Amino acid sequence: MATGIGDPAQGTVKAVTPSSFRPIDWVGNKVRLIDQTRLPLEERWLDLSDYRDVVSAIREMRIRGAPAIGVAGAYAVALAALEIAREHHRDFMSALEKATQEIARARPTGANLEWAVQRMLGVAESAPTIEDAVTNLTAEAIRIHEEDQEANLKMGDYGAELIPKGSAVLTHCNTGALATGGYGTALGVIRTA
């Protein structure tokens, strides 16, 4: 099985498989995501460097699917931390907590979003300095993205064993790489099979 390799120093996440389509990525200090509201007629990518723009993308359903929304939320927290650190806020954690509340409210029903935001807050709280918090939050967001892809690939391996050769499979809702960090859960099983 392929695994993800993130390099926070480079600010990128490398694809876990050559055929993986990634609807969201961290490139430099920006979030790059496909605008799903334009599909299937147009392929439009958004490069977002402000966490508020990521919040808007989640609200406006430009990114969809619980796992993908969780990844977007983690990246939004990293962007917020970068902004807060640049502005030299006196109380970094207070400002970050305020930003994370806004991020979590972008899709109140999104369990993955709330989970990712809380995980990111835990990382920030354990950092000894603001600089460490920013570095650790960026690395953690990339890790969340990689873990999602790795879980998708494992689910594909396990689930493929349950689909007999020649089967017909019907899925409902947003599936595949568009709904996740890059491979798919239900459709990932079908892809693997």
Backbone as JSON, one array per atom type, in Angstrom:
{
  "sequence": "MATGIGDPAQGTVKAVTPSSFRPIDWVGNKVRLIDQTRLPLEERWLDLSDYRDVVSAIREMRIRGAPAIGVAGAYAVALAALEIAREHHRDFMSALEKATQEIARARPTGANLEWAVQRMLGVAESAPTIEDAVTNLTAEAIRIHEEDQEANLKMGDYGAELIPKGSAVLTHCNTGALATGGYGTALGVIRTA",
  "N": [[0.83, -1.18, 0.0], [0.48, 2.24, -0.75], [1.83, 5.13, 0.89], [1.3, 8.31, 2.49], [3.37, 11.19, 2.25], [4.38, 13.88, 3.91], [5.81, 17.12, 3.87], [6.31, 19.47, 5.95], [8.14, 21.59, 6.02], [8.54, 22.2, 3.39], [5.99, 22.78, 2.81], [4.09, 21.25, 1.49], [2.02, 18.46, 0.5], [2.66, 15.28, -0.54], [1.34, 13.23, -3.11], [-0.34, 10.15, -2.42], [-0.76, 8.01, -4.08], [-0.07, 7.41, -7.53], [-2.34, 7.72, -9.1], [-4.11, 9.19, -7.68], [-6.58, 11.6, -7.19], [-6.74, 14.76, -5.87], [-8.83, 16.75, -4.11], [-8.25, 18.82, -2.48], [-5.46, 20.61, -1.2], [-2.38, 21.49, 0.44], [-0.37, 24.03, -0.37], [2.57, 25.59, -0.3], [1.94, 28.25, 1.74], [-0.79, 28.14, 1.43], [-4.18, 27.08, 0.81], [-5.26, 24.93, -1.58], [-8.01, 24.23, -3.5], [-10.54, 22.39, -5.27], [-13.3, 23.9, -6.81], [-16.22, 22.69, -6.12], [-18.77, 23.45, -6.75], [-18.76, 24.18, -9.34], [-18.48, 21.94, -10.84], [-20.02, 19.45, -12.95], [-19.25, 20.81, -15.21], [-17.21, 22.68, -15.33], [-13.8, 22.97, -14.45], [-12.52, 24.42, -11.81], [-10.1, 25.87, -9.81], [-9.33, 26.98, -6.54], [-7.17, 29.14, -4.83], [-6.42, 29.68, -1.65], [-5.49, 31.89, 0.86], [-6.33, 32.95, 3.19], [-7.9, 32.17, 6.18], [-10.58, 32.73, 6.47], [-11.6, 32.66, 3.93], [-11.47, 29.95, 3.42], [-13.35, 29.1, 5.28], [-15.62, 30.27, 4.09], [-15.64, 28.78, 1.71], [-16.27, 26.26, 2.72], [-18.82, 26.75, 3.84], [-20.25, 27.55, 1.54], [-20.32, 25.26, 0.13], [-18.3, 24.67, -1.63], [-16.36, 22.94, -1.15], [-16.94, 19.61, -0.36], [-18.26, 16.79, 1.45], [-17.69, 14.91, 4.3], [-15.03, 13.97, 5.25], [-13.29, 15.54, 3.59], [-14.07, 18.11, 4.31], [-13.25, 18.13, 6.97], [-10.45, 18.03, 6.6], [-10.12, 20.46, 5.25], [-10.91, 22.19, 7.31], [-8.84, 21.76, 9.17], [-6.66, 22.77, 7.73], [-7.55, 25.41, 7.57], [-7.32, 26.23, 10.24], [-4.54, 26.18, 10.47], [-3.9, 28.25, 8.67], [-5.13, 30.4, 10.01], [-3.54, 30.51, 12.32], [-1.08, 31.25, 11.19], [-1.73, 33.83, 10.28], [-2.45, 35.14, 12.7], [-0.05, 34.99, 14.11], [1.59, 36.55, 12.44], [0.43, 39.03, 12.82], [1.12, 39.6, 15.37], [-0.4, 39.21, 17.76], [-1.26, 39.84, 21.14], [-2.36, 37.89, 22.78], [-2.11, 35.0, 21.66], [-3.35, 32.41, 21.8], [-5.99, 33.01, 22.59], [-6.9, 34.53, 20.42], [-6.63, 32.58, 18.44], [-8.43, 30.63, 19.33], [-10.84, 32.03, 19.0], [-10.88, 32.27, 16.2], [-11.01, 29.54, 15.55], [-13.53, 28.88, 16.47], [-15.13, 30.19, 14.63], [-14.38, 28.77, 12.34], [-15.27, 26.15, 12.98], [-18.01, 26.59, 13.03], [-18.64, 26.81, 10.38], [-19.8, 24.62, 9.11], [-21.99, 23.36, 10.87], [-23.03, 20.76, 11.22], [-21.03, 19.09, 10.53], [-19.23, 16.55, 11.58], [-16.57, 15.71, 11.22], [-15.33, 18.14, 10.81], [-15.56, 19.55, 13.28], [-14.15, 17.72, 14.87], [-11.55, 17.85, 13.69], [-10.89, 20.54, 14.14], [-10.83, 20.62, 16.95], [-8.75, 18.81, 17.44], [-6.63, 20.22, 16.3], [-6.58, 22.48, 17.96], [-5.7, 21.31, 20.34], [-3.08, 20.69, 19.65], [-2.02, 23.27, 19.33], [-2.28, 24.24, 21.94], [-0.37, 22.76, 23.3], [2.04, 23.67, 22.41], [5.18, 25.24, 23.04], [5.94, 27.81, 22.19], [4.81, 30.59, 20.14], [5.82, 30.43, 17.55], [6.48, 27.71, 17.44], [3.89, 26.72, 17.67], [2.7, 27.54, 15.25], [4.3, 26.15, 13.36], [3.86, 23.49, 14.24], [1.08, 23.29, 13.94], [0.74, 23.54, 11.18], [2.1, 21.22, 10.34], [0.47, 19.33, 11.61], [-2.0, 19.65, 10.32], [-1.34, 18.79, 7.75], [-0.73, 16.17, 8.44], [-3.26, 15.22, 9.27], [-4.55, 15.27, 6.81], [-2.99, 13.38, 5.39], [-3.48, 11.09, 6.97], [-6.19, 10.74, 6.48], [-6.16, 10.02, 3.76], [-4.65, 7.65, 3.93], [-6.35, 6.09, 5.51], [-8.49, 5.87, 3.76], [-7.33, 4.33, 1.72], [-6.77, 1.96, 3.12], [-9.39, 1.22, 3.81], [-10.33, 0.77, 1.26], [-8.8, -1.49, 0.54], [-9.69, -3.4, 2.48], [-12.48, -3.4, 2.04], [-12.7, -4.1, -0.66], [-12.37, -6.82, -0.74], [-14.86, -7.75, -0.15], [-16.46, -7.42, -2.32], [-17.71, -9.23, -4.85], [-16.21, -10.45, -7.88], [-17.21, -8.92, -10.88], [-19.45, -7.67, -9.86], [-22.19, -5.32, -9.53], [-22.35, -2.06, -8.32], [-23.98, 0.41, -6.44], [-23.83, 3.75, -5.47], [-24.68, 6.4, -3.21], [-24.93, 9.92, -2.72], [-22.2, 12.25, -2.22], [-19.32, 10.92, -3.37], [-16.11, 9.26, -3.42], [-12.89, 10.65, -4.36], [-13.52, 13.37, -4.3], [-15.0, 13.73, -1.99], [-13.3, 13.3, 0.07], [-9.94, 13.34, 1.42], [-8.62, 12.58, -0.83], [-8.89, 9.95, -2.07], [-11.14, 8.32, -1.55], [-13.94, 6.81, 0.12], [-16.43, 4.97, 0.18], [-16.49, 4.86, -2.67], [-13.81, 4.5, -2.94], [-13.47, 1.86, -2.13], [-14.69, 0.59, -4.26], [-13.04, 1.47, -6.34], [-10.63, 0.21, -5.61], [-11.41, -2.47, -5.73]],
  "CA": [[0.0, 0.0, 0.0], [1.21, 3.51, -0.76], [1.59, 5.97, 2.06], [1.48, 9.74, 2.26], [4.59, 11.77, 2.76], [4.24, 15.33, 3.99], [7.01, 17.85, 4.24], [5.85, 20.78, 6.4], [9.12, 22.61, 5.69], [8.26, 22.56, 2.0], [4.61, 23.24, 2.75], [3.32, 20.47, 0.53], [1.73, 17.07, 0.78], [2.87, 14.52, -1.76], [0.27, 12.28, -3.39], [-0.08, 8.81, -1.91], [-0.75, 7.09, -5.22], [0.04, 8.2, -8.75], [-3.64, 7.96, -9.73], [-4.99, 9.9, -6.75], [-7.05, 12.95, -7.44], [-6.83, 15.43, -4.57], [-9.68, 17.93, -4.23], [-7.71, 19.84, -1.59], [-4.03, 20.44, -0.94], [-1.64, 22.57, 1.08], [0.72, 24.37, -1.28], [3.18, 26.76, 0.34], [1.08, 28.62, 2.86], [-2.13, 28.31, 0.87], [-5.02, 25.91, 0.59], [-5.72, 24.85, -2.97], [-9.11, 23.27, -3.57], [-11.39, 22.47, -6.45], [-14.62, 24.46, -6.53], [-17.16, 21.63, -6.51], [-20.02, 24.03, -7.26], [-18.59, 24.36, -10.79], [-18.46, 20.63, -11.49], [-19.02, 18.82, -13.81], [-19.04, 21.56, -16.45], [-16.0, 23.49, -15.29], [-12.81, 22.66, -13.42], [-11.98, 25.69, -11.3], [-9.34, 25.7, -8.58], [-9.22, 28.17, -5.7], [-5.98, 29.22, -3.99], [-6.89, 30.48, -0.52], [-4.45, 32.14, 1.87], [-7.01, 33.5, 4.36], [-8.76, 31.12, 6.74], [-11.99, 33.12, 6.27], [-11.97, 32.18, 2.59], [-11.71, 28.51, 3.56], [-14.65, 29.03, 5.96], [-16.63, 30.54, 3.06], [-15.68, 27.64, 0.79], [-17.01, 25.19, 3.4], [-20.23, 27.18, 3.93], [-20.84, 27.63, 0.2], [-20.23, 23.91, -0.42], [-17.28, 24.56, -2.68], [-15.74, 21.67, -0.77], [-18.02, 18.78, 0.18], [-17.88, 15.48, 1.97], [-17.21, 15.08, 5.68], [-13.57, 13.93, 5.41], [-12.68, 16.69, 2.92], [-14.37, 19.28, 5.12], [-12.35, 18.05, 8.11], [-9.12, 18.42, 6.12], [-10.2, 21.91, 5.0], [-10.93, 22.85, 8.61], [-7.49, 21.7, 9.74], [-5.84, 23.75, 7.01], [-8.02, 26.74, 7.96], [-6.71, 26.54, 11.54], [-3.13, 26.51, 10.2], [-3.89, 29.59, 8.08], [-5.46, 31.35, 11.08], [-2.36, 30.62, 13.17], [-0.1, 32.05, 10.45], [-2.18, 35.22, 10.3], [-2.38, 35.66, 14.06], [1.37, 35.15, 14.44], [2.1, 37.7, 11.67], [-0.13, 40.27, 13.39], [1.7, 39.74, 16.71], [-1.44, 39.33, 18.8], [-0.75, 39.66, 22.51], [-2.84, 36.61, 23.28], [-2.2, 34.12, 20.5], [-4.35, 31.34, 21.99], [-7.33, 33.6, 22.61], [-7.23, 34.87, 19.04], [-6.78, 31.33, 17.7], [-9.71, 30.02, 19.76], [-11.91, 32.79, 18.34], [-10.87, 31.85, 14.79], [-11.45, 28.15, 15.42], [-14.99, 28.87, 16.64], [-15.68, 30.57, 13.32], [-14.14, 27.65, 11.43], [-16.15, 25.03, 13.35], [-19.4, 26.96, 12.7], [-18.84, 26.84, 8.92], [-20.74, 23.54, 8.8], [-22.24, 22.84, 12.22], [-23.35, 19.33, 11.23], [-19.86, 18.34, 10.09], [-18.49, 15.93, 12.7], [-15.13, 15.73, 10.9], [-14.86, 19.51, 10.96], [-15.4, 19.8, 14.72], [-13.06, 16.85, 15.34], [-10.27, 18.37, 13.22], [-10.63, 21.8, 14.83], [-10.44, 20.31, 18.33], [-7.42, 18.2, 17.4], [-5.69, 21.29, 16.03], [-6.47, 23.28, 19.18], [-4.85, 20.56, 21.27], [-1.69, 20.87, 19.21], [-1.63, 24.65, 19.64], [-2.17, 24.4, 23.39], [0.82, 22.09, 23.82], [3.27, 24.27, 21.85], [5.81, 26.15, 24.0], [6.04, 29.17, 21.66], [3.93, 30.87, 19.0], [6.48, 29.89, 16.35], [6.27, 26.26, 17.49], [2.47, 26.47, 17.41], [2.47, 27.68, 13.81], [4.96, 25.01, 12.7], [3.19, 22.25, 14.61], [-0.27, 23.27, 13.36], [0.88, 23.23, 9.75], [2.44, 19.8, 10.24], [-0.68, 18.52, 12.03], [-3.01, 19.7, 9.25], [-0.84, 17.88, 6.71], [-0.88, 14.82, 9.0], [-4.69, 14.88, 9.19], [-4.81, 14.99, 5.39], [-2.36, 12.09, 5.07], [-4.2, 10.03, 7.68], [-7.45, 10.5, 5.76], [-5.86, 9.25, 2.56], [-4.23, 6.31, 4.32], [-7.55, 5.37, 5.95], [-9.24, 5.56, 2.55], [-6.67, 3.22, 1.04], [-7.01, 0.74, 3.91], [-10.8, 0.86, 3.64], [-10.42, 0.19, -0.08], [-8.24, -2.85, 0.59], [-10.58, -4.28, 3.24], [-13.8, -3.48, 1.41], [-12.63, -4.75, -1.98], [-12.51, -8.26, -0.53], [-16.28, -8.06, 0.02], [-17.16, -7.21, -3.59], [-17.39, -10.31, -5.79], [-15.85, -10.07, -9.25], [-18.35, -8.73, -11.76], [-20.58, -7.06, -9.15], [-22.64, -3.96, -9.8], [-22.44, -1.35, -7.04], [-24.62, 1.72, -6.54], [-23.55, 4.61, -4.33], [-25.5, 7.61, -3.1], [-24.27, 11.06, -2.09], [-20.9, 12.66, -2.75], [-18.38, 9.84, -3.07], [-14.82, 9.28, -4.08], [-11.86, 11.6, -3.96], [-14.1, 14.69, -4.04], [-15.57, 13.78, -0.64], [-12.28, 12.95, 1.05], [-8.66, 13.97, 1.19], [-8.02, 12.27, -2.1], [-9.05, 8.64, -2.7], [-12.54, 7.93, -1.45], [-14.31, 5.76, 1.08], [-17.27, 4.0, -0.55], [-15.97, 4.72, -4.03], [-12.46, 3.96, -2.8], [-13.61, 0.4, -2.11], [-14.99, 0.19, -5.65], [-11.8, 1.69, -7.12], [-9.67, -0.83, -5.27], [-11.93, -3.73, -6.27]],
  "C": [[0.88, 1.24, 0.0], [0.9, 4.28, 0.5], [1.85, 7.42, 1.7], [2.78, 10.23, 2.88], [4.43, 13.28, 2.74], [5.55, 15.96, 4.38], [6.59, 19.26, 4.64], [6.84, 21.89, 6.06], [8.92, 23.11, 4.26], [6.85, 23.09, 1.84], [3.77, 22.51, 1.73], [3.04, 19.08, 1.08], [1.9, 16.34, -0.54], [1.77, 13.48, -1.9], [0.66, 10.89, -2.91], [-0.09, 7.76, -3.0], [-0.69, 7.93, -6.48], [-1.32, 8.53, -9.37], [-4.6, 8.74, -8.83], [-5.32, 11.28, -7.26], [-7.25, 13.59, -6.08], [-7.65, 16.7, -4.72], [-9.19, 19.1, -3.38], [-6.24, 19.54, -1.35], [-3.5, 21.66, -0.22], [-0.44, 22.84, 0.2], [1.34, 25.68, -0.77], [2.39, 27.06, 1.59], [-0.32, 28.93, 2.37], [-2.86, 26.98, 0.81], [-5.5, 25.99, -0.84], [-6.84, 23.81, -2.99], [-9.92, 23.48, -4.83], [-12.75, 23.0, -6.02], [-15.66, 23.47, -7.04], [-18.49, 22.17, -7.01], [-19.95, 24.22, -8.77], [-18.62, 23.04, -11.57], [-19.85, 20.22, -11.92], [-18.66, 19.65, -15.04], [-17.73, 22.34, -16.5], [-15.09, 23.02, -14.16], [-12.15, 23.96, -13.0], [-11.33, 25.45, -9.94], [-9.23, 27.03, -7.86], [-7.94, 28.07, -4.88], [-6.31, 30.2, -2.87], [-5.79, 30.64, 0.52], [-5.03, 32.74, 3.14], [-7.97, 32.45, 4.89], [-10.24, 31.44, 6.54], [-12.5, 32.67, 4.9], [-12.23, 30.67, 2.61], [-13.06, 28.3, 4.26], [-15.77, 29.26, 4.94], [-16.76, 29.37, 2.09], [-16.44, 26.47, 1.4], [-18.49, 25.53, 3.44], [-20.94, 27.11, 2.58], [-20.77, 26.3, -0.55], [-19.31, 23.82, -1.63], [-16.41, 23.34, -2.41], [-16.8, 20.88, -0.03], [-17.47, 17.44, 0.64], [-17.21, 15.65, 3.32], [-15.69, 15.0, 5.81], [-12.87, 15.13, 4.78], [-12.9, 17.97, 3.71], [-13.48, 19.3, 6.37], [-10.93, 18.48, 7.74], [-9.09, 19.93, 5.89], [-10.18, 22.68, 6.32], [-9.57, 22.87, 9.27], [-6.58, 22.71, 9.05], [-6.26, 25.18, 7.36], [-7.43, 27.16, 9.3], [-5.23, 26.91, 11.34], [-3.01, 27.91, 9.6], [-4.18, 30.66, 9.13], [-4.24, 31.58, 11.97], [-1.28, 31.47, 12.49], [-0.46, 33.53, 10.51], [-2.03, 35.85, 11.69], [-0.93, 35.9, 14.48], [1.96, 36.36, 13.71], [1.64, 39.02, 12.29], [0.34, 40.51, 14.82], [0.64, 40.01, 17.78], [-0.82, 39.08, 20.17], [-1.15, 38.31, 23.07], [-3.14, 35.68, 22.11], [-3.32, 33.1, 20.66], [-5.77, 31.87, 21.99], [-7.79, 33.93, 21.19], [-7.45, 33.61, 18.2], [-8.1, 30.64, 18.06], [-10.9, 30.72, 19.1], [-12.02, 32.37, 16.86], [-11.4, 30.43, 14.63], [-12.96, 28.02, 15.65], [-15.67, 29.21, 15.32], [-15.53, 29.42, 12.32], [-15.11, 26.51, 11.72], [-17.61, 25.33, 12.99], [-19.68, 26.96, 11.2], [-19.82, 25.77, 8.46], [-21.02, 22.84, 10.11], [-22.55, 21.35, 12.3], [-22.15, 18.47, 10.87], [-19.04, 17.81, 11.25], [-16.99, 15.96, 12.44], [-14.55, 17.12, 11.09], [-14.6, 19.82, 12.44], [-14.23, 18.98, 15.28], [-11.7, 17.43, 14.95], [-9.91, 19.66, 13.94], [-10.17, 21.53, 16.26], [-9.05, 19.68, 18.38], [-6.35, 19.27, 17.18], [-5.51, 22.18, 17.26], [-5.57, 22.6, 20.21], [-3.39, 20.7, 20.94], [-1.2, 22.26, 19.58], [-1.4, 24.83, 21.13], [-0.9, 23.78, 23.95], [2.13, 22.68, 23.3], [3.87, 25.28, 22.84], [5.9, 27.6, 23.53], [5.05, 29.34, 20.52], [4.54, 30.28, 17.73], [6.32, 28.37, 16.28], [4.81, 25.92, 17.17], [2.19, 26.52, 15.92], [3.07, 26.5, 13.05], [4.22, 23.71, 12.97], [1.79, 22.15, 14.02], [-0.23, 22.97, 11.87], [1.17, 21.74, 9.56], [1.24, 18.92, 10.61], [-1.78, 18.52, 10.97], [-2.61, 18.77, 8.11], [-1.01, 16.43, 7.17], [-2.33, 14.36, 8.93], [-5.06, 14.51, 7.76], [-4.24, 13.63, 5.0], [-3.09, 10.93, 5.71], [-5.52, 9.71, 6.99], [-7.18, 9.66, 4.52], [-5.46, 7.82, 2.9], [-5.42, 5.47, 4.78], [-8.41, 4.98, 4.75], [-8.65, 4.35, 1.83], [-6.86, 1.91, 1.78], [-8.45, 0.28, 3.77], [-11.01, 0.22, 2.26], [-9.93, -1.23, -0.11], [-9.19, -3.82, 1.3], [-11.91, -4.48, 2.53], [-13.8, -4.21, 0.08], [-12.8, -6.25, -1.87], [-13.98, -8.68, -0.44], [-17.09, -7.9, -1.27], [-16.77, -8.33, -4.56], [-17.08, -9.77, -7.18], [-17.11, -9.99, -10.11], [-19.57, -8.1, -11.11], [-20.94, -5.7, -9.72], [-22.86, -3.29, -8.45], [-23.04, 0.02, -7.29], [-24.27, 2.51, -5.29], [-24.49, 5.8, -4.36], [-24.66, 8.68, -2.42], [-22.94, 11.32, -2.77], [-19.87, 11.6, -2.37], [-17.05, 10.09, -3.75], [-13.89, 10.34, -3.55], [-12.45, 12.97, -3.63], [-14.61, 14.83, -2.61], [-14.53, 13.59, 0.45], [-11.01, 13.75, 0.78], [-7.99, 13.54, -0.1], [-8.18, 10.89, -2.69], [-10.5, 8.19, -2.68], [-12.76, 6.82, -0.44], [-15.14, 4.72, 0.36], [-16.75, 3.78, -1.97], [-14.53, 4.22, -4.02], [-12.45, 2.45, -2.78], [-13.83, -0.09, -3.54], [-13.75, 0.35, -6.52], [-10.8, 0.58, -6.87], [-10.12, -2.17, -5.84], [-11.73, -3.78, -7.77]]
}
